[in-house]
Amino acid sequence: MTDASPLDTWQLSDTEVFSKYGDAFVPRRAEQTAAVCDLLADVPVPHVLDLCCGEGRLSEEYLRRHAAARVTVLDRSAEMLAMTSERLAPFGDRFDLVRADIEDRAWRTGVTYGGVMTSLAVHHLDGEGKRLLYRDVHAMLAPGGVFVMADLVEPTGVRARALAADHWDASVRRASEEQFGGDEAAVTFEKTEWNYYRLPGPDPVDKPSSVTEHLDWLREAGFVEVDLVWMYAGHALFTAKRKAN
Ligand SMILES: C[S@@+](CC[C@H](N)C(=O)[O-])C[C@H]1O[C@@H](n2cnc3c(N)ncnc32)[C@H](O)[C@@H]1O
């Protein structure tokens, strides 16, 4: 049984729900975080942008692994940036914060990164927004720079969609037992209708694209070594590289 009453759940904002249950809601989150950082191990400049950083989990792991590296964390939520700032405080001055909307283009000019990483955010952009983002990220990277993206993707058939929904539910149920000793996270996942693949129709906020579209758009943006390196429960991890000179 869950300790959280339905009333508690309804009173939480999406940010609070994600902050409390993110480790259970994101399938194999630790594995994804490790893979993102593995893919950024050899970037040409030890400065990485964490796009839509949330609480700064990716940045924390990246900075922990690379003592000489720094990150720039970007999010539109002041609340999330404050949480990231607190989390990254042990790394001293090795990070800076940018408050911006992912759709804006001002943050995309005037700076060069060795890597750009992002998790669970690009699906807020529509197809054209993603294509433009990939072109701009490619231009922001130093030669040999690496882009890594973890995100929801859109299945192209009903059976694949049903499987993504089932796998995500099962993953959250397992994690709920492991992390909360019961169904607390699983009940909240269901009550908040977090499983995108269970939604009956198009969603105005979440606009995932298919694996093929992402791969095509990344190549079209000029990236090389474009790959899908991991996928489970509708969550995919892509990597792409700006050609070295
Ligand atoms: C689901 S959380 C993921 C956070 C983090 N990347 C992670 O994987 O733990 C999505 C994040 O994207 C941010 N976000 C959502 N829409 C955004 C937008 N249009 N521009 C900038 N940030 C946005 C939210 O504030 C939140 O921090």
Ligand as a Chemical Component Dictionary entry (heavy atoms), coordinates in Angstrom:
data_LIG
# 
_chem_comp.id                   LIG 
_chem_comp.type                 NON-POLYMER 
_chem_comp.pdbx_formal_charge   0 
_chem_comp.three_letter_code    LIG 
# 
loop_
_chem_comp_atom.comp_id 
_chem_comp_atom.atom_id 
_chem_comp_atom.alt_atom_id 
_chem_comp_atom.type_symbol 
_chem_comp_atom.charge 
_chem_comp_atom.model_Cartn_x 
_chem_comp_atom.model_Cartn_y 
_chem_comp_atom.model_Cartn_z 
_chem_comp_atom.pdbx_ordinal 
LIG C1  C1  C 0  11.394 16.070 -16.933 1  
LIG S1  S1  S 1  12.488 17.317 -16.432 2  
LIG C2  C2  C 0  14.073 16.591 -16.829 3  
LIG C3  C3  C 0  15.175 17.232 -16.050 4  
LIG C4  C4  C 0  16.558 16.621 -16.240 5  
LIG N1  N1  N 0  17.071 16.835 -17.574 6  
LIG C5  C5  C 0  16.545 15.167 -15.880 7  
LIG O1  O1  O 0  16.608 14.313 -16.786 8  
LIG O2  O2  O -1 16.460 14.853 -14.680 9  
LIG C6  C6  C 0  12.291 18.524 -17.707 10 
LIG C7  C7  C 0  13.026 19.829 -17.431 11 
LIG O3  O3  O 0  12.874 20.655 -18.572 12 
LIG C8  C8  C 0  12.542 21.958 -18.159 13 
LIG N2  N2  N 0  11.772 22.562 -19.250 14 
LIG C9  C9  C 0  10.549 22.156 -19.694 15 
LIG N3  N3  N 0  10.176 22.925 -20.727 16 
LIG C10 C10 C 0  11.186 23.805 -20.933 17 
LIG C11 C11 C 0  11.401 24.857 -21.867 18 
LIG N4  N4  N 0  10.469 25.144 -22.779 19 
LIG N5  N5  N 0  12.544 25.538 -21.806 20 
LIG C12 C12 C 0  13.480 25.271 -20.869 21 
LIG N6  N6  N 0  13.331 24.302 -19.940 22 
LIG C13 C13 C 0  12.197 23.577 -19.991 23 
LIG C14 C14 C 0  11.773 21.807 -16.873 24 
LIG O4  O4  O 0  11.821 22.976 -16.083 25 
LIG C15 C15 C 0  12.494 20.625 -16.247 26 
LIG O5  O5  O 0  13.568 21.065 -15.464 27 
# 
loop_
_chem_comp_bond.comp_id 
_chem_comp_bond.atom_id_1 
_chem_comp_bond.atom_id_2 
_chem_comp_bond.value_order 
_chem_comp_bond.pdbx_ordinal 
LIG C1  S1  SING 1  
LIG S1  C2  SING 2  
LIG S1  C6  SING 3  
LIG C2  C3  SING 4  
LIG C3  C4  SING 5  
LIG C4  N1  SING 6  
LIG C4  C5  SING 7  
LIG C5  O1  DOUB 8  
LIG C5  O2  SING 9  
LIG C6  C7  SING 10 
LIG C7  O3  SING 11 
LIG C7  C15 SING 12 
LIG O3  C8  SING 13 
LIG C8  N2  SING 14 
LIG C8  C14 SING 15 
LIG N2  C9  SING 16 
LIG N2  C13 SING 17 
LIG C9  N3  DOUB 18 
LIG N3  C10 SING 19 
LIG C10 C11 SING 20 
LIG C10 C13 DOUB 21 
LIG C11 N4  SING 22 
LIG C11 N5  DOUB 23 
LIG N5  C12 SING 24 
LIG C12 N6  DOUB 25 
LIG N6  C13 SING 26 
LIG C14 O4  SING 27 
LIG C14 C15 SING 28 
LIG C15 O5  SING 29 
# 
